[in-house]
Amino acid sequence: MHKAAADRYEKMTYNRVGRSGLKLPQLSLGLWQNFGEEKPFDYVKAIVLAAFDHGITHFDLANNYGRPAGSAERNFGQIMRQELAPYRDQLIISTKAGYGMWEGPYGDLGSRKYLMASIDQSLERLGLPYVDIFYHHRPDYATPLEETMTALADMVKQGKALYVGISNYPAERARRAVKLLRDKGVDMLITQPHFSMLDRWIQQEGLVDAMIDEGVGIIPFSILSQGLLTDKYIDGIPKDSRVANPDIWFLNEDNITDALRQKLKKLQAIAHQRKQSLAEMTIAWTCAQQGISSVLIGVSTLSQLKSNMNALNNMAFTEKERDDIDAILKT
């Protein structure tokens, strides 16, 4: 059913995460959308297994992923029981908590109460005794950072997580989190920010430099800007696109400006010179950025997974390509 190990790992590169001993595949699969009950289970399973057979060993979840919230973890747990249990030691499974998950005052943000309950619930849904990485999903400025980091450190000490990380933290708060964890004898492994060619805030606001300095890895999400950095929107808005879907609140027609289309066309021209799609070039470009340990891809079909994997066939950039892309992004 699955490829032999030699074939599975042949084309994938595995990068060391910061100054840790852990390696992650260049491409990791994020299960944010399309992996809960909103999709048929066999559809979800097929994508997860295909990703694993192509060398993707890291699967990224959160307590609230899927519709309804928690269904992505339940589906992945079922896939583990049915198919992937013999391969557990070849997998990196991560999950998170930090957004609203259940009713009442204890189901959100960054309190010890919420985080300790969340990891127990996630482990139950996944059917696992531990996860490899547990993240605090977003900053909570109302809760003392020491309380949040103490909860993360205790998860490691209790054996519920091998490593811990943070997501969506700005640079200075990330540095404080690193120090607080170290004071408790636990190193922060990784941070997960949104980042793309169209949103380079982690480079511009110092997060990349801070994490390199601290020896912390970076695994960005939304690297295709929710589909903007594909060929899909260059000539218009397809009826079946996210932009055309009124239920998608984070992307709408106002995002598709004439200036953006011109920028995308110029980037697409470079991609075609490289014999890549715009999405494939974007993935390769993101992997090549300083400090990046792995990038999260999100797919809705097996064909999208295959297309994303094609980026691995041409990961190198000439100096001229890098300069030309940078000039386009600055316009």
Secondary structure, DSSP 4 states (H G I P E B T S, - for coil): ----HHHHTSS--EEE-TTSS-EEESEEEE-SSSSSTTS-HHHHHHHHHHHHHTT--EEE--TT-TTTTTHHHHHHHHHIIIIIGGGGGG-EEEEEE-S--SSSTTSSTT-HHHHHHHHHHHHHHHT-S-EEEEEE-S--TTS-HHHHHHHHHHHHHTTSEEEEEEES--HHHHHHHHHHHHHTT--EEEEE-B-BTTB-HHHHTTHHHHHHHHT-EE--B-TTGGGTTSSTTSS---TTSSTT-TT-TT--GGG--HHHHHHHHHHHHHHHHTT--HHHHHHHHHHTSTTB--EEE--SSHHHHHHHHHGGG-----HHHHHHHHHHHT-
